């Protein structure tokens, strides 16, 4: 992997910086964290600005509506937007980072034409309906059923930890269509319209006080067979594509954010006298090395995804495993720097520290990632 930037890539960086400097001051104030309808409008407004400027779906293939940018250009985009303080994808993250890339890789031409342009233009939001009350890390044990009835599936069951369900238009939904098949082989991936009759959304409040997750209850919901991505009962394979994006490339912008936060923590420590603690300096130095290494791993994963046709490999599990723990360690260091103020919810990093606790669970628990690394990378026998 060549990490040097070409003149064309540096020109891309300069052009992006110029655009960001021009448009960011024109953005309206960010809505309050708990106002998800307003946050949806804000996030989709930013997505539309990216689309109009030619930066939407930068790394998506051209035939999926993207720009076909190189992996290096994609990483430059993530670096520069984060450094400039540009909005994150926010409510649109499932569509842009999970469902959209999955449909681009596995969908029919008709499905790609229907669902990908509205995601890129900032017109529709997706949520993810994978986990269930008794099927979280053991996703293959999901019990939401879908029976075929002519040209539709009739779906009943429930999902939990469904991100942004309360403001979503569509849900990437896993259902069991083969109840008698081995559990990994009886699953199907469906696109569920969230306004369909029989869909009930109940928001869940997190430890940090936010409500970006929800329970979703499905009572005899009719979903057209045309909304199936992949073959019936082949949903587990399609899901592995989705999870490879979720674990392999969806977090890359957050690595840049963590490096920025680490610098802010160091400046806070210098200002409040805690920098004199040699053990704290060593801790921050080790975290700096950790995130630099994670950024290099990110570059490798994105380059590998490009080499293999755009789908990240199992190296994403290595990244996700280490990143989730490093993020927790980062905000534990922030709490050490803040001292007693680490209990003040209005201080920077305090809510981030609470939310970081979920990272070793979300997108596959650390135990699951360790199994994947052991079996698929190291070649160890299944336990």
C-alpha positions as CSV (number, residue, x, y, z in Angstrom):
1,X,0.0,0.0,0.0
2,X,1.4,3.4,-1.1
3,X,0.7,6.0,1.6
4,X,2.2,8.9,-0.4
5,X,-0.3,11.3,-1.9
6,X,-0.2,12.1,-5.6
7,X,-0.4,15.7,-6.9
8,X,-4.0,14.9,-8.0
9,X,-4.9,13.8,-4.5
10,X,-3.4,17.0,-3.0
11,X,-5.3,19.0,-5.5
12,X,-8.5,17.2,-4.3
13,X,-7.6,18.1,-0.7
14,X,-7.1,21.8,-1.5
15,X,-10.3,22.0,-3.4
16,X,-12.3,20.3,-0.6
17,X,-10.7,22.6,2.0
18,X,-11.7,25.6,0.0
19,X,-15.3,24.4,-0.4
20,X,-15.6,23.6,3.3
21,X,-14.3,27.0,4.3
22,X,-17.0,28.6,2.1
23,X,-20.0,26.5,3.0
24,X,-19.6,25.7,6.7
25,X,-20.2,29.3,7.9
26,X,-23.6,29.2,6.1
27,X,-25.0,26.3,8.0
28,X,-27.8,26.9,10.5
29,X,-27.2,26.2,14.2
30,X,-27.3,22.5,15.2
31,X,-30.6,21.4,16.7
32,X,-30.7,20.1,20.3
33,X,-29.5,16.5,20.7
34,X,-32.9,15.2,21.7
35,X,-34.9,16.7,18.8
36,X,-34.6,14.0,16.2
37,X,-37.0,15.4,13.6
38,X,-34.9,18.6,13.6
39,X,-31.7,16.6,13.5
40,X,-33.0,14.6,10.6
41,X,-33.7,17.8,8.7
42,X,-30.3,19.2,9.6
43,X,-28.4,16.1,8.6
44,X,-30.3,15.6,5.3
45,X,-29.7,19.3,4.5
46,X,-26.0,18.8,4.8
47,X,-26.2,15.6,2.7
48,X,-28.0,17.6,0.0
49,X,-25.2,20.2,0.1
50,X,-22.6,17.4,-0.4
51,X,-24.7,16.0,-3.2
52,X,-24.9,19.3,-5.0
53,X,-21.2,19.8,-4.7
54,X,-20.3,16.4,-6.0
55,X,-19.1,14.9,-2.6
56,X,-22.1,12.6,-1.9
57,X,-21.2,8.9,-2.0
58,X,-17.7,9.8,-2.8
59,X,-16.4,6.3,-2.6
60,X,-19.5,4.6,-4.0
61,X,-19.1,3.1,-7.5
62,X,-20.2,5.3,-10.4
63,X,-22.9,2.9,-11.5
64,X,-24.4,3.1,-8.0
65,X,-24.6,6.9,-8.2
66,X,-21.3,7.6,-6.4
67,X,-18.2,9.4,-7.5
68,X,-16.0,6.4,-7.9
69,X,-13.2,8.1,-5.9
70,X,-10.1,6.3,-4.9
71,X,-9.7,5.0,-1.3
72,X,-7.1,7.7,-0.6
73,X,-9.5,10.4,-1.8
74,X,-12.2,9.0,0.5
75,X,-9.8,9.1,3.5
76,X,-8.8,12.6,2.6
77,X,-12.4,13.6,2.5
78,X,-13.0,12.1,6.0
79,X,-9.9,13.8,7.4
80,X,-10.7,17.2,6.1
81,X,-14.4,17.3,6.9
82,X,-13.6,16.2,10.5
83,X,-10.8,18.7,10.9
84,X,-13.1,21.4,9.6
85,X,-15.8,20.5,12.1
86,X,-18.3,19.6,9.3
87,X,-21.5,17.7,10.3
88,X,-21.4,13.9,10.6
89,X,-23.7,11.8,8.5
90,X,-26.0,11.6,11.6
91,X,-29.5,10.3,11.0
92,X,-28.4,9.1,7.6
93,X,-25.6,6.8,8.7
94,X,-27.4,3.5,8.1
95,X,-28.4,4.5,4.6
96,X,-25.0,5.9,3.6
97,X,-22.7,3.5,5.5
98,X,-24.6,0.2,5.7
99,X,-27.8,-0.3,3.7
100,X,-26.7,1.8,0.7
101,X,-23.4,0.0,0.1
102,X,-25.2,-3.4,0.6
103,X,-27.8,-2.5,-2.0
104,X,-25.0,-1.3,-4.3
105,X,-23.2,-4.6,-3.9
106,X,-26.2,-7.0,-3.8
107,X,-29.2,-5.3,-5.2
108,X,-30.8,-5.5,-8.6
109,X,-30.6,-2.6,-11.1
110,X,-34.2,-1.7,-10.2
111,X,-33.4,-1.7,-6.5
112,X,-30.3,0.4,-6.9
113,X,-32.2,2.9,-9.0
114,X,-35.0,3.1,-6.5
115,X,-33.2,3.3,-3.2
116,X,-29.7,4.7,-3.8
117,X,-30.4,8.1,-5.3
118,X,-32.7,9.3,-2.4
119,X,-30.0,8.3,0.1
120,X,-27.3,10.3,-1.8
121,X,-29.6,13.3,-2.3
122,X,-30.6,13.4,1.4
123,X,-34.2,12.6,0.8
124,X,-34.7,9.3,2.7
125,X,-33.4,7.9,6.0
126,X,-32.8,4.2,6.7
127,X,-32.6,2.3,10.0
128,X,-31.3,-1.2,10.8
129,X,-33.6,-3.9,12.0
130,X,-31.2,-6.7,12.9
131,X,-31.1,-7.3,16.7
132,X,-33.9,-8.7,18.7
133,X,-34.5,-9.1,22.4
134,X,-33.2,-12.7,22.3
135,X,-30.9,-12.3,19.2
136,X,-28.3,-9.7,19.7
137,X,-24.8,-11.0,19.4
138,X,-26.2,-14.4,18.3
139,X,-27.9,-12.8,15.3
140,X,-28.6,-16.1,13.6
141,X,-31.1,-17.0,16.3
142,X,-33.5,-14.2,15.2
143,X,-37.2,-15.2,15.4
144,X,-39.0,-12.4,13.4
145,X,-41.0,-14.5,10.9
146,X,-41.9,-13.7,7.3
147,X,-44.3,-16.1,5.4
148,X,-44.7,-15.8,1.7
149,X,-48.2,-14.8,0.5
150,X,-48.2,-14.3,-3.3
151,X,-46.1,-11.3,-4.2
152,X,-45.5,-10.3,-0.6
153,X,-44.1,-11.4,2.7
154,X,-46.2,-11.1,5.9
155,X,-43.9,-10.2,8.7
156,X,-44.4,-10.5,12.5
157,X,-42.0,-10.1,15.3
158,X,-40.0,-7.4,17.0
159,X,-36.6,-5.7,16.8
160,X,-34.6,-3.7,19.3
161,X,-31.7,-1.2,19.2
162,X,-33.0,0.0,15.9
163,X,-31.1,3.2,15.2
164,X,-33.1,6.2,14.2
165,X,-36.3,4.2,13.6
166,X,-38.5,7.0,14.7
167,X,-37.3,9.2,11.8
168,X,-36.6,6.5,9.2
169,X,-38.4,6.0,5.9
170,X,-36.9,2.5,5.4
171,X,-35.5,-0.4,7.4
172,X,-33.0,-3.0,6.4
173,X,-34.8,-5.9,8.0
174,X,-33.7,-9.5,8.7
175,X,-36.5,-12.0,8.9
176,X,-36.7,-15.8,9.1
177,X,-38.3,-17.2,6.0
178,X,-37.1,-20.8,6.4
179,X,-38.1,-21.9,9.8
180,X,-37.1,-25.5,9.2
181,X,-33.7,-24.7,7.6
182,X,-30.5,-24.5,9.6
183,X,-30.6,-21.2,11.4
184,X,-28.0,-19.4,9.2
185,X,-29.8,-20.6,6.0
186,X,-33.3,-19.5,6.7
187,X,-32.8,-15.8,6.9
188,X,-33.9,-13.1,4.3
189,X,-32.9,-9.4,3.9
190,X,-35.9,-7.2,3.2
191,X,-36.3,-3.4,2.7
192,X,-39.3,-2.5,5.0
193,X,-41.2,0.8,4.5
194,X,-41.5,2.2,7.9
195,X,-45.0,3.7,7.2
196,X,-46.4,0.3,6.4
197,X,-49.5,-0.7,8.4
198,X,-48.6,-2.8,11.4
199,X,-45.3,-1.1,12.2
200,X,-45.0,0.4,15.7
201,X,-42.0,2.3,16.9
202,X,-41.2,2.8,20.6
203,X,-38.1,4.9,21.3
204,X,-35.5,3.7,23.9
205,X,-33.6,6.1,26.1
206,X,-29.9,5.5,26.5
207,X,-27.6,5.9,29.5
208,X,-26.6,9.3,28.0
209,X,-30.2,10.4,27.9
210,X,-30.6,10.3,24.2
211,X,-33.2,8.3,22.2
212,X,-31.6,7.4,18.9
213,X,-32.6,3.8,19.4
214,X,-36.0,2.2,19.3
215,X,-38.0,-1.0,19.6
216,X,-39.9,-1.9,16.5
217,X,-42.9,-4.1,16.6
218,X,-44.2,-5.8,13.4
219,X,-47.7,-7.1,13.4
220,X,-48.7,-8.8,10.1
221,X,-46.8,-6.3,8.0
222,X,-46.9,-6.8,4.2
223,X,-43.6,-6.3,2.4
224,X,-43.4,-6.8,-1.4
225,X,-41.2,-9.6,-2.6
226,X,-39.6,-7.0,-4.9
227,X,-38.1,-5.5,-1.7
228,X,-36.0,-8.6,-1.0
229,X,-32.3,-8.0,-1.5
230,X,-30.6,-11.3,-2.5
231,X,-32.4,-14.6,-2.8
232,X,-34.9,-16.0,-0.3
233,X,-33.1,-17.7,2.6
234,X,-29.7,-16.2,1.5
235,X,-30.0,-13.3,3.9
236,X,-27.2,-14.4,6.1
237,X,-24.7,-14.0,3.3
238,X,-26.1,-10.6,2.4
239,X,-26.0,-9.6,6.1
240,X,-22.3,-10.5,6.2
241,X,-21.8,-7.9,3.4
242,X,-23.7,-5.3,5.5
243,X,-21.7,-6.1,8.7
244,X,-18.5,-6.0,6.8
245,X,-19.3,-2.3,5.9
246,X,-20.5,-1.6,9.4
247,X,-17.3,-3.0,11.0
248,X,-14.8,-2.3,8.2
249,X,-15.4,1.2,6.9
250,X,-18.3,2.8,8.8
251,X,-16.1,4.0,11.7
252,X,-13.3,5.5,9.7
253,X,-14.4,9.1,10.3
254,X,-14.6,8.5,14.0
255,X,-10.9,7.6,14.1
256,X,-10.1,11.1,12.9
257,X,-12.5,12.5,15.5
258,X,-10.8,10.6,18.2
259,X,-7.4,11.9,17.2
260,X,-8.8,15.5,17.4
261,X,-10.3,14.8,20.8
262,X,-7.0,13.4,22.0
263,X,-5.3,16.7,21.1
264,X,-8.1,18.6,22.9
265,X,-7.6,16.5,26.0
266,X,-3.9,17.1,26.0
267,X,-4.5,20.9,25.8
268,X,-7.0,20.7,28.7
269,X,-4.4,18.8,30.8
270,X,-1.8,21.5,30.1
271,X,-4.2,24.2,31.1
272,X,-5.4,22.7,34.4
273,X,-2.1,21.4,35.7
274,X,-2.7,17.7,35.2
275,X,0.0,17.5,32.5
276,X,2.6,17.4,35.3
277,X,1.4,13.8,36.0
278,X,4.0,11.6,34.1
279,X,1.6,8.6,34.1
280,X,-1.1,10.7,32.4
281,X,1.4,11.8,29.7
282,X,2.4,8.2,29.1
283,X,-1.3,7.2,28.8
284,X,-2.0,10.0,26.3
285,X,1.2,9.1,24.3
286,X,0.1,5.5,24.1
287,X,-3.4,6.5,22.9
288,X,-1.8,8.7,20.3
289,X,0.2,5.8,19.0
290,X,-2.9,3.6,19.2
291,X,-5.0,5.9,17.0
292,X,-2.2,6.5,14.5
293,X,-2.0,2.7,14.2
294,X,-5.8,2.5,13.8
295,X,-5.7,5.1,11.1
296,X,-3.1,3.0,9.2
297,X,-5.3,0.0,9.6
298,X,-8.2,2.0,8.3
299,X,-6.2,2.9,5.2
300,X,-5.3,-0.8,4.7
301,X,-9.0,-1.9,5.1
302,X,-10.3,0.7,2.7
303,X,-7.6,-0.2,0.1
304,X,-8.4,-3.9,0.6
305,X,-12.1,-3.3,0.1
306,X,-11.3,-1.5,-3.2
307,X,-9.1,-4.4,-4.3
308,X,-11.8,-6.9,-3.7
309,X,-14.7,-5.1,-5.4
310,X,-15.7,-2.6,-2.7
311,X,-16.7,-5.0,0.1
312,X,-14.5,-4.9,3.2
313,X,-13.0,-8.1,4.5
314,X,-12.7,-9.7,7.9
315,X,-9.9,-7.2,8.7
316,X,-12.8,-5.0,9.7
317,X,-13.3,-7.1,12.8
318,X,-9.7,-6.5,13.8
319,X,-10.3,-2.8,13.5
320,X,-13.7,-2.8,15.2
321,X,-12.4,-4.9,18.1
322,X,-9.4,-2.6,18.9
323,X,-11.2,0.7,18.0
324,X,-14.1,0.1,20.4
325,X,-11.7,-0.5,23.3
326,X,-9.4,2.4,22.4
327,X,-12.4,4.8,22.3
328,X,-13.4,3.7,25.8
329,X,-9.8,4.3,27.0
330,X,-9.8,7.7,25.3
331,X,-12.8,8.9,27.3
332,X,-11.5,7.3,30.5
333,X,-8.4,9.5,30.0
334,X,-10.7,12.5,29.5
335,X,-12.4,11.7,32.8
336,X,-8.9,11.6,34.5
337,X,-8.1,15.0,33.1
338,X,-11.4,16.5,34.1
339,X,-11.3,15.2,37.6
340,X,-14.5,15.9,39.6
341,X,-15.9,17.8,36.6
342,X,-16.2,14.4,34.8
343,X,-19.5,14.1,36.7
344,X,-20.9,17.3,35.1
345,X,-23.0,16.4,32.0
346,X,-22.5,19.9,30.6
347,X,-18.7,19.4,30.3
348,X,-17.2,18.3,27.0
349,X,-16.5,14.5,26.7
350,X,-18.8,13.4,29.6
351,X,-21.7,12.3,27.4
352,X,-19.2,10.8,25.0
353,X,-17.7,8.8,27.8
354,X,-21.1,7.3,28.6
355,X,-21.9,6.5,24.9
356,X,-18.4,4.9,24.5
357,X,-19.5,2.2,26.8
358,X,-21.7,0.8,24.1
359,X,-19.0,0.5,21.5
360,X,-17.8,-3.0,22.7
361,X,-21.4,-4.2,22.1
362,X,-22.7,-2.3,19.1
363,X,-22.0,-3.7,15.6
364,X,-21.0,-7.0,17.1
365,X,-19.7,-7.5,20.6
366,X,-16.0,-7.8,21.3
367,X,-16.4,-11.5,22.1
368,X,-17.9,-12.0,18.6
369,X,-15.1,-10.1,16.9
370,X,-12.5,-12.1,18.8
371,X,-14.2,-15.3,17.5
372,X,-14.1,-14.0,13.9
373,X,-10.5,-13.0,14.1
374,X,-9.6,-16.4,15.7
375,X,-11.5,-18.5,13.2
376,X,-11.3,-16.6,9.9
377,X,-7.9,-14.9,10.2
378,X,-5.8,-17.1,12.5
379,X,-7.4,-20.3,11.3
380,X,-8.1,-21.6,14.8
381,X,-10.8,-24.3,15.3
382,X,-14.3,-23.3,16.4
383,X,-14.7,-23.4,20.2
